[in-house]
Structure formats: structure tokens, C-alpha cells
Amino acid sequence: MDWHGQGIAAARAGRLDEAVALLRHAVKAAPKDAGVHADLGLTLARQSDWPAAQAALSRSLELAPRHSAARLNLANVLRKMGNDDAARDQLEQLLRRDPHHAPARFNLGNLLKDHQDWSAAEAQYRQALLANPDHQEAAHGLGNMLLQQNRLEEAVATLQKTAKASPRPAAWHDLGNVYRAAGQWADARAAYCQALNLKPDFALSRYVLGTLDLQEGNWHEGWQGYEMRFEALGRPLPKSRLLRWRGEVVHRSAALLVYPEQGLGDLIQFARFLPQLRERFGRVAMVCPSSLLRLFQASFPDIAFLARAEDETGFSHFIPMMSLGALLGITEASLDGRPYLLAGESSALSVNGLKVGLAWTGSPAQADNRWRSIPFDELAPFWHTPGVAWFSLQYGVEADAPLRKLPDGDFADTAALISQLDLVLTVCTSIAHLAGGLGRPVWLMSRFDADWRWQNERVDSPWYGSLRIYRQSQRAQWGGLIADVQRGLGT
């Protein structure tokens, strides 16, 4: 019986359990056939049985070290198992024997990209294209690497070419991202729409188009697109046995549990809506990160704040916090920009001059943190601003500069300190929302392709009446913005 052939046929038909059983019979019948082990390994990988796939592919290579497909598949399996070093070793072994192996170049480029080694990833994608000029996935990867290096014109040209040559939703979507980085909003919208024309259920483009709508002040459409964020970003909804509240009228005895999501700045921004929920529910509670617990408890006394949601007893509904924009129908007209957070008492800062708090970087865990953060060395002109006493609001980051370091604490401690400052100067991070929510004067140093909540071109914000926006005139260039801020400090 042709166990091997029948196993391959079953795998091609998608009958993977049957295929594995047949291929295991084939291995027993021909234990030294490298191809049989390789096909078994590939089929096990399709079942996400990574350890078994690794064992089968490794055996294939023991029998036939020059089996390129087996080595490529083994590298992919090792990556799935989280062993990128071993995966890279397999790819480099393959390329030493066959430098023109385009799939290996492409996969090595992907590995280097995931480790944010942008220039090395670019080199591998270019080598893949030299080996196979029609390798559109490599061209797509190259376009994204050019974006990561802020080479926008090259990125546009590369992604335009591959999107037209091989129409794929992801290529059009990423072309939209490049246009957006360049501030070409209409072109970005057209590219996202083209992605949706090709794949109407493409959640990522619907979500990103929603953020573009919010950025341009199209509130209703924006919130609808924003509701695609869980599917688009591959994030699970909160695990809850409760009914998800979708804005319907509920009985006054109903109780709502609000689950946090995204970053701390997002939670501070949307906490302003919690009191509105008490108008609809008899009881409202929020699962709250410990760093925000004291601040929120002091600011919203009618809301219960829980350190964890181990028991949902007593609640009838739940909602992810960032869905409040859509369900409450938030528009610019409904945002008054007034403060809604309360700061506790703090010892007066006994220094002369204008007391300015500074935050120059966000969480490194955020994918685009390097674009919104200012390299510390570029802040040097600030230290020469006469009459300013600088205070670091950058907890957990050491800086060698004339910055007074404040004691570490939670957001309640930070709020108390900010209440003693004359001005907060910050990039797009949680400090901007904290200072704005407190109603303290805050200047936002925004990247060129600003986050959706700061909208386009405006110097103010409907979210915070005390906030003023300084924007980059070019992406990744902070010098002009810093000079503008210095001039502002001098007036």
C-alpha cells in the first residue's frame, strides 16, 4: 500500500489526522526515507504539534542534510516554538549551501524584522528579490522595512508596485500606513478602502480606517471602525459570563462591570465617562490596574474599583472600557475639556523659576514608541532655557541632566506632584492624559503622524481644555518642535 502517497493526498484534502496516521505508517515502512519524515513533519506542523513536527523534520535532516525544504520548515517550526536563535541557525545553514534560496532569505528577513533589526531585514528581502524578482511577499516586506527606516518615498514606490502586481489586502493596507506616516490622509484612506474592496471582512483595515475617521473628526464612523479593534489586533475580549452591554436601556437594578484594556493613558482618557454610566446602571464598577487605583478612587467616589475580577457575582453586564466612545455616542460637541481627576495634597516644591515637568518617552512595549519618543540627547537645548526648573516625570528612566528626580509612586502620587508644577511638557503618553485630566497646563510634543485622539493640524484638543499641541513638521525630526517649545517657554 502506498502509505506515503495516500498521506500526501489526505493532507492536501485537509484531512490532517488521517494524513498523520498514514504518514506514520509510511515512516515505519521506509524509516530511512528522508522525504517521508519531511512530509510527516510538515503535516504535524499544520496541526500545530510543534514538538512532534520538530522531531520528524530533524530526523529528515539527519538522513538528508541537504533537504532544503525540510530545513526551511524546521526553521519555521522552531520559530513557532519561540527558539529564534535555532531557527536563524537553520536558515543560515541553508543559505551557506544555497545563497540564492529566496524563501530562506525571505524567512530570515521576517525573523530579523521581528527583532527590529530593520536594515538587516531589508538586506535579506532585497537578496530574496534578486533571487526571485516575482517574490511579492519579499517586496511587501521590503516596503515595510523602508517605512521602519523612515524612507517614505521608497516605501510608497515599493508597496505601490507590489500591491498592483499581486493585489493582496495586506499590501494595500500597509501602503495606507505609509501614506498615513507621510501625512497623505486622502491617499491613506483610498489604500485602506482598496484593501476592503479586496476583502470586505478585513478587520485590520476597518479598525485603522476607524482611527483615521476619528483623527479627521468623523466621530460616528470612527467609533464604529474602532469597535473592530479586538478582531483586528488579535486580542481576546475579556472573559466574562455576563451580558455584554451594547448601549441598550437596562433596568435601574442592573450592574455594570467595566474591564480595562490597552494602555494606562487610554484608561485615564476614558475614565471621564464613568460617571455617565451611573446614570444608566444602579451600580458601576471597574477592574482597575493597581497604579491607577488610588487616583480613580479619589476622583470617582460613586464608582467601585476592583483590583481584580475574580468574582462577577452581583453584576449583570460588562463592557470593555474603550467601547464607551461608541456606546455613549461621543463627539466633539459632547467633550467639554473640563478636568475630571482630583489630585491629593503634596509638599510644595520650593524652587525658584518656572517649574516644568518633563516626560520624553512612552512604554517601550508599544510598537510605535520610537516614533512618539524623543531621544534624550535631543532635549539638550531645554537645559539652557533661562528661568526654568526641570522635573523628571519619567519614572523608571535614569537621565544625566539638570532634571530633578521625583520619588517613584503610583498615579495618585504623580498627580499630586503635577499639581505643584507650573507646566507639564510631554510626548504622547499617559502623562499627557493625567495632566489634562487634572486641568493642569500641559504641552503635548506630538509626532508628525499624530495618534488619532489629537486629530490633524489643530493646536488644541476637545479632550483637554488645558492642553496645547506642538507638532513635528517632519516625521522623526524633533529639532524644530523643540525650538518652538523653547520660544513658548520664553514668552
C-alpha positions as CSV (number, residue, x, y, z in Angstrom):
1,M,0.0,0.0,0.0
2,D,1.2,3.5,-0.9
3,W,1.1,5.0,2.6
4,H,3.2,8.0,1.6
5,G,1.1,8.9,-1.5
6,Q,-2.2,8.5,0.3
7,G,-0.9,10.5,3.3
8,I,0.0,13.4,1.0
9,A,-3.4,13.2,-0.7
10,A,-5.2,13.3,2.6
11,A,-3.1,16.3,3.7
12,R,-3.9,18.2,0.5
13,A,-7.6,17.5,1.2
14,G,-7.3,18.9,4.6
15,R,-7.8,15.6,6.4
16,L,-4.8,16.1,8.7
17,D,-5.5,13.4,11.3
18,E,-5.8,10.8,8.6
19,A,-2.7,12.2,6.9
20,V,-0.6,11.9,10.0
21,A,-1.8,8.3,10.6
22,L,-1.0,7.3,7.0
23,L,2.4,9.1,7.1
24,R,3.4,7.4,10.3
25,H,2.7,4.1,8.6
26,A,4.9,5.3,5.7
27,V,7.7,6.1,8.2
28,K,7.5,2.5,9.6
29,A,7.6,1.1,6.1
30,A,10.5,3.3,5.0
31,P,12.3,4.5,8.1
32,K,15.3,5.9,6.2
33,D,13.3,7.8,3.6
34,A,14.0,11.5,4.4
35,G,11.1,12.7,2.3
36,V,8.6,10.7,4.3
37,H,9.9,12.2,7.5
38,A,9.8,15.7,6.0
39,D,6.2,15.3,4.8
40,L,5.2,14.0,8.2
41,G,6.9,16.9,9.9
42,L,5.1,19.4,7.6
43,T,1.7,17.8,8.3
44,L,2.3,17.8,12.1
45,A,3.2,21.5,11.8
46,R,-0.1,22.2,10.1
47,Q,-1.7,20.6,13.2
48,S,0.4,22.9,15.4
49,D,2.0,19.9,17.0
50,W,5.4,21.7,17.1
51,P,7.5,19.2,19.2
52,A,6.4,16.3,17.0
53,A,7.0,18.3,13.9
54,Q,10.5,19.3,15.1
55,A,11.4,15.6,15.7
56,A,10.2,14.5,12.3
57,L,11.9,17.3,10.4
58,S,15.1,16.8,12.4
59,R,15.1,13.1,11.5
60,S,14.7,14.0,7.9
61,L,17.8,16.2,8.0
62,E,19.8,13.6,9.8
63,L,19.1,11.3,6.8
64,A,19.5,14.0,4.1
65,P,21.3,17.2,5.4
66,R,20.8,18.9,2.0
67,H,17.0,18.6,2.1
68,S,16.3,22.4,1.8
69,A,12.5,22.2,2.2
70,A,12.9,20.2,5.5
71,R,15.4,22.7,6.8
72,L,13.2,25.7,5.9
73,N,10.2,24.0,7.5
74,L,12.2,23.2,10.6
75,A,13.2,26.8,10.9
76,N,9.5,27.8,10.8
77,V,8.7,25.2,13.5
78,L,11.5,26.5,15.7
79,R,10.2,30.0,15.4
80,K,6.7,28.8,16.4
81,M,8.3,27.2,19.5
82,G,10.0,30.5,20.4
83,N,13.5,29.4,19.6
84,D,14.5,32.1,17.1
85,D,18.3,31.5,17.6
86,A,18.0,27.9,16.5
87,A,15.7,29.0,13.6
88,R,18.2,31.5,12.4
89,D,20.9,28.9,12.6
90,Q,18.9,26.6,10.3
91,L,18.2,29.4,7.8
92,E,21.9,30.4,7.7
93,Q,22.9,26.8,7.2
94,L,20.6,26.5,4.2
95,L,21.9,29.8,2.8
96,R,25.5,28.8,3.1
97,R,24.7,25.9,0.7
98,D,22.3,27.8,-1.4
99,P,22.8,31.6,-1.2
100,H,20.0,32.2,-3.8
101,H,17.3,30.4,-1.9
102,A,14.6,33.1,-2.0
103,P,12.2,31.6,0.6
104,A,15.1,31.2,3.1
105,R,16.1,34.9,2.5
106,F,12.5,35.9,3.0
107,N,12.1,34.0,6.2
108,L,15.3,35.3,7.6
109,G,14.2,38.8,6.7
110,N,11.0,38.1,8.7
111,L,12.9,36.9,11.7
112,L,15.2,40.0,11.7
113,K,12.2,42.2,11.3
114,D,10.6,40.7,14.4
115,H,13.8,41.6,16.3
116,Q,13.6,45.1,14.9
117,D,16.9,44.8,13.0
118,W,15.4,46.8,10.2
119,S,18.5,47.3,7.9
120,A,19.5,43.6,8.2
121,A,15.9,42.6,7.4
122,E,15.9,45.0,4.4
123,A,19.1,43.3,3.1
124,Q,17.5,39.8,3.2
125,Y,14.4,41.0,1.4
126,R,16.5,42.5,-1.3
127,Q,18.5,39.3,-1.6
128,A,15.3,37.3,-1.9
129,L,14.1,39.7,-4.7
130,L,17.5,39.3,-6.5
131,A,17.0,35.5,-6.4
132,N,13.3,35.8,-7.4
133,P,12.1,39.2,-8.7
134,D,8.5,38.0,-8.6
135,H,8.6,37.2,-4.8
136,Q,5.9,39.7,-3.9
137,E,5.9,38.8,-0.2
138,A,9.5,39.9,-0.1
139,A,8.7,43.1,-1.9
140,H,6.0,43.7,0.6
141,G,8.4,43.1,3.5
142,L,10.9,45.4,1.9
143,G,8.3,48.2,1.7
144,N,7.6,47.8,5.4
145,M,11.3,47.9,6.3
146,L,11.7,51.1,4.3
147,L,8.8,52.6,6.4
148,Q,10.6,51.5,9.6
149,Q,13.6,53.4,8.5
150,N,11.5,56.5,7.6
151,R,12.3,56.2,3.9
152,L,8.8,57.0,2.9
153,E,9.1,57.8,-0.8
154,E,10.9,54.5,-1.4
155,A,8.3,52.7,0.8
156,V,5.5,54.1,-1.2
157,A,7.1,53.2,-4.5
158,T,7.8,49.6,-3.4
159,L,4.4,48.9,-1.9
160,Q,2.5,50.5,-4.8
161,K,4.3,48.2,-7.2
162,T,3.7,45.0,-5.2
163,A,0.1,45.9,-4.4
164,K,-0.7,46.4,-8.1
165,A,1.4,43.4,-9.2
166,S,-0.2,41.0,-6.7
167,P,-3.4,42.5,-5.3
168,R,-3.5,41.5,-1.6
169,P,-5.4,43.2,1.1
170,A,-2.4,43.4,3.4
171,A,-0.2,45.1,0.8
172,W,-2.8,47.8,0.2
173,H,-3.3,48.2,4.0
174,D,0.4,48.7,4.5
175,L,0.6,51.1,1.7
176,G,-2.1,53.1,3.5
177,N,0.1,53.0,6.6
178,V,3.0,54.6,4.7
179,Y,0.7,57.3,3.3
180,R,-0.5,58.0,6.8
181,A,3.0,58.3,8.1
182,A,3.6,60.8,5.3
183,G,0.5,62.8,6.3
184,Q,-1.2,62.0,3.0
185,W,-4.6,61.3,4.6
186,A,-6.7,61.0,1.4
187,D,-4.2,58.6,-0.2
188,A,-4.2,56.5,3.1
189,R,-8.0,56.3,3.1
190,A,-8.0,55.2,-0.6
191,A,-5.5,52.5,0.1
192,Y,-7.4,51.1,3.2
193,C,-10.6,51.2,1.1
194,Q,-8.9,49.2,-1.7
195,A,-7.9,46.6,0.9
196,L,-11.5,46.4,1.9
197,N,-12.6,46.1,-1.7
198,L,-10.5,43.0,-2.0
199,K,-11.5,41.7,1.4
200,P,-14.6,43.3,2.9
201,D,-14.2,41.5,6.2
202,F,-10.6,42.6,6.7
203,A,-10.8,43.7,10.3
204,L,-7.5,45.4,10.5
205,S,-8.3,47.9,7.7
206,R,-11.8,48.5,9.1
207,Y,-10.2,49.3,12.5
208,V,-7.4,51.5,11.2
209,L,-9.9,53.3,8.9
210,G,-11.9,54.0,12.0
211,T,-8.9,55.6,13.7
212,L,-8.4,57.7,10.6
213,D,-12.0,58.8,10.8
214,L,-11.5,59.8,14.4
215,Q,-8.4,61.7,13.5
216,E,-10.3,63.6,10.9
217,G,-13.3,64.3,13.2
218,N,-15.7,61.8,11.7
219,W,-16.8,60.6,15.1
220,H,-19.7,58.2,14.4
221,E,-17.9,56.4,11.6
222,G,-14.7,56.4,13.6
223,W,-16.2,54.7,16.7
224,Q,-17.8,52.1,14.5
225,G,-14.5,51.2,13.0
226,Y,-12.7,51.4,16.4
227,E,-15.0,48.6,17.6
228,M,-13.2,46.2,15.3
229,R,-10.0,46.5,17.4
230,F,-10.2,43.1,19.2
231,E,-10.6,41.2,16.0
232,A,-8.1,43.4,14.1
233,L,-5.3,43.2,16.7
234,G,-5.9,39.5,17.7
235,R,-6.8,40.4,21.2
236,P,-9.4,38.4,23.1
237,L,-12.4,40.0,24.7
238,P,-12.5,39.9,28.5
239,K,-13.5,36.5,29.7
240,S,-16.9,37.1,31.3
241,R,-20.1,35.2,31.9
242,L,-22.0,38.5,31.9
243,L,-24.1,40.0,29.1
244,R,-22.1,42.5,27.0
245,W,-23.7,45.9,27.3
246,R,-24.3,47.4,23.8
247,G,-26.0,50.6,24.8
248,E,-29.5,49.4,25.3
249,V,-31.7,50.7,28.1
250,V,-31.4,48.5,31.2
251,H,-33.3,48.2,34.5
252,R,-32.1,50.5,37.2
253,S,-31.1,47.5,39.3
254,A,-28.6,46.4,36.6
255,A,-25.0,46.5,37.5
256,L,-22.1,47.1,35.1
257,L,-18.5,45.8,35.3
258,V,-16.0,47.8,33.2
259,Y,-13.0,45.9,32.1
260,P,-9.7,47.8,31.3
261,E,-7.9,47.5,28.0
262,Q,-5.0,49.0,26.2
263,G,-2.6,51.4,27.9
264,L,-2.8,53.4,31.1
265,G,-3.2,56.6,29.1
266,D,-6.2,55.2,27.4
267,L,-7.8,54.3,30.7
268,I,-7.2,57.8,32.1
269,Q,-8.7,59.3,28.9
270,F,-11.8,57.3,29.0
271,A,-12.3,57.3,32.8
272,R,-14.2,60.7,32.3
273,F,-17.1,58.7,31.0
274,L,-17.6,56.5,34.1
275,P,-20.0,58.9,35.9
276,Q,-22.3,58.8,32.9
277,L,-22.7,55.1,33.4
278,R,-24.1,55.7,36.9
279,E,-27.0,57.5,35.2
280,R,-27.9,54.2,33.4
281,F,-26.9,51.5,35.9
282,G,-27.7,51.0,39.6
283,R,-24.1,50.1,40.2
284,V,-20.9,50.5,38.2
285,A,-17.5,49.0,39.0
286,M,-14.3,49.0,37.1
287,V,-11.4,46.4,37.2
288,C,-8.5,48.8,37.7
289,P,-4.7,48.4,37.4
290,S,-3.1,49.0,40.8
291,S,-1.1,52.0,39.6
292,L,-4.4,53.9,38.9
293,L,-6.5,52.6,41.8
294,R,-5.9,55.4,44.3
295,L,-6.3,58.1,41.7
296,F,-9.6,56.8,40.4
297,Q,-11.0,56.0,43.8
298,A,-10.4,59.7,44.8
299,S,-11.7,61.1,41.6
300,F,-14.9,59.0,41.1
301,P,-16.4,58.2,44.5
302,D,-19.6,56.8,43.0
303,I,-17.7,54.1,41.1
304,A,-16.3,50.9,42.7
305,F,-12.8,50.0,41.7
306,L,-11.6,46.4,41.9
307,A,-8.1,45.2,41.9
308,R,-9.2,42.1,40.0
309,A,-12.4,40.4,38.7
310,E,-12.2,37.1,40.4
311,D,-15.9,37.1,41.1
312,E,-18.6,38.7,38.9
313,T,-21.4,38.0,41.4
314,G,-23.7,40.9,41.6
315,F,-23.1,42.2,38.1
316,S,-25.5,41.8,35.2
317,H,-23.4,43.3,32.3
318,F,-19.9,44.0,31.3
319,I,-18.2,46.3,28.8
320,P,-14.6,46.8,27.6
321,M,-13.7,50.4,28.6
322,M,-12.7,51.7,25.1
323,S,-16.1,50.8,23.8
324,L,-17.6,53.7,25.7
325,G,-16.9,56.1,22.9
326,A,-19.2,54.2,20.5
327,L,-21.9,53.3,23.0
328,L,-22.2,56.8,24.5
329,G,-22.1,58.4,21.1
330,I,-19.1,60.7,21.9
331,T,-18.5,63.6,19.6
332,E,-16.5,66.8,19.9
333,A,-19.7,68.5,21.0
334,S,-20.1,66.2,24.0
335,L,-16.5,66.8,25.2
336,D,-16.2,69.9,27.3
337,G,-12.5,69.6,28.1
338,R,-13.0,70.2,31.8
339,P,-10.9,68.5,34.4
340,Y,-12.3,65.3,36.0
341,L,-9.4,64.0,38.1
342,L,-8.6,65.0,41.6
343,A,-5.0,65.3,42.9
344,G,-4.2,64.8,46.6
345,E,-2.0,67.1,48.7
346,S,1.7,67.3,48.1
347,S,4.6,69.2,49.7
348,A,5.2,72.4,47.9
349,L,8.2,72.4,45.6
350,S,10.5,75.1,47.0
351,V,12.4,76.1,43.9
352,N,12.7,79.3,42.0
353,G,11.6,79.8,38.4
354,L,9.1,78.1,36.2
355,K,8.5,74.6,37.4
356,V,8.2,72.3,34.4
357,G,7.7,68.5,34.5
358,L,9.1,66.6,31.5
359,A,8.2,63.2,30.0
360,W,10.0,62.3,26.8
361,T,9.3,58.6,26.2
362,G,6.4,56.2,26.4
363,S,6.3,52.5,27.2
364,P,8.8,50.5,25.1
365,A,6.2,47.8,24.8
366,Q,4.2,49.9,22.4
367,A,5.1,49.1,18.8
368,D,5.4,52.7,17.7
369,N,7.1,54.0,20.8
370,R,10.3,55.1,19.0
371,W,8.3,57.4,16.8
372,R,6.5,59.2,19.6
373,S,9.5,59.4,21.9
374,I,12.3,62.0,21.8
375,P,15.9,60.7,22.1
376,F,17.1,62.1,25.3
377,D,20.2,63.8,23.8
378,E,17.9,65.9,21.6
379,L,16.4,67.5,24.7
380,A,19.7,69.2,25.5
381,P,18.5,72.7,24.3
382,F,15.9,72.7,27.0
383,W,18.6,72.8,29.7
384,H,19.7,76.3,28.5
385,T,16.2,77.8,28.8
386,P,16.6,80.6,31.4
387,G,14.3,80.7,34.5
388,V,13.1,77.0,34.2
389,A,13.5,74.4,36.9
390,W,13.1,71.0,35.3
391,F,11.5,67.9,37.0
392,S,11.5,64.4,35.5
393,L,8.1,62.7,35.2
394,Q,9.8,59.8,33.6
395,Y,9.6,57.1,36.2
396,G,12.0,54.2,35.9
397,V,14.3,56.0,33.5
398,E,17.6,57.5,34.6
399,A,18.8,60.6,32.9
400,D,22.0,62.5,33.3
401,A,20.8,66.1,33.0
402,P,19.7,69.0,35.2
403,L,16.4,67.2,35.9
404,R,15.2,67.0,39.5
405,K,14.2,63.3,40.1
406,L,10.9,62.9,41.8
407,P,10.2,59.8,44.0
408,D,8.6,56.9,42.3
409,G,5.0,56.2,43.1
410,D,1.6,55.5,41.6
411,F,-0.5,57.9,39.5
412,A,-2.0,59.4,42.6
413,D,1.5,60.4,43.7
414,T,2.3,61.7,40.2
415,A,-1.0,63.7,40.2
416,A,-0.1,65.3,43.5
417,L,3.3,66.3,42.1
418,I,1.9,67.6,38.9
419,S,-0.5,69.9,40.9
420,Q,2.7,71.7,42.2
421,L,4.1,72.3,38.7
422,D,3.5,75.3,36.5
423,L,3.6,73.3,33.3
424,V,3.9,69.7,32.1
425,L,5.8,69.1,28.9
426,T,5.2,65.6,27.5
427,V,5.2,63.3,24.4
428,C,2.1,61.2,23.7
429,T,2.0,59.1,26.8
430,S,-0.1,58.6,29.9
431,I,1.3,61.8,31.5
432,A,-0.5,63.9,28.8
433,H,-3.8,62.4,29.8
434,L,-3.1,62.7,33.5
435,A,-2.1,66.4,33.3
436,G,-5.0,67.1,31.0
437,G,-7.5,65.2,33.2
438,L,-6.3,67.3,36.2
439,G,-6.7,70.5,34.2
440,R,-3.1,71.4,34.6
441,P,-1.3,73.3,31.8
442,V,0.2,70.7,29.5
443,W,2.0,71.0,26.2
444,L,2.0,67.9,24.1
445,M,5.0,67.3,21.9
446,S,3.4,65.3,19.1
447,R,4.9,63.3,16.4
448,F,4.1,64.3,12.8
449,D,1.7,61.4,12.2
450,A,-0.2,62.0,15.4
451,D,-2.3,59.5,17.3
452,W,-6.0,59.6,16.3
453,R,-7.0,61.4,19.5
454,W,-5.0,64.5,18.8
455,Q,-6.6,64.9,15.3
456,N,-5.0,66.8,12.5
457,E,-3.3,70.2,12.5
458,R,-5.1,71.7,15.5
459,V,-3.2,73.1,18.4
460,D,-5.9,72.5,21.0
461,S,-7.9,69.4,21.9
462,P,-11.5,68.8,22.7
463,W,-10.4,66.2,25.2
464,Y,-8.5,68.6,27.5
465,G,-9.0,72.3,27.7
466,S,-5.6,72.9,29.3
467,L,-3.7,71.1,26.6
468,R,-1.7,72.8,23.8
469,I,-0.2,70.8,20.9
470,Y,3.2,71.3,19.3
471,R,3.7,69.1,16.3
472,Q,6.7,67.9,14.3
473,S,6.9,69.5,10.9
474,Q,8.6,66.3,9.5
475,R,8.4,62.8,10.7
476,A,11.2,61.8,13.1
477,Q,12.6,65.3,13.2
478,W,12.3,66.9,16.7
479,G,14.6,69.9,16.4
480,G,12.1,72.4,15.0
481,L,9.5,71.4,17.6
482,I,11.9,71.7,20.5
483,A,12.9,75.2,19.2
484,D,9.2,76.1,19.1
485,V,8.6,74.9,22.6
486,Q,11.7,76.9,23.8
487,R,10.2,80.0,22.3
488,G,6.9,79.3,24.0
489,L,8.7,78.9,27.4
490,G,10.3,82.3,26.8
491,T,7.0,84.2,26.5
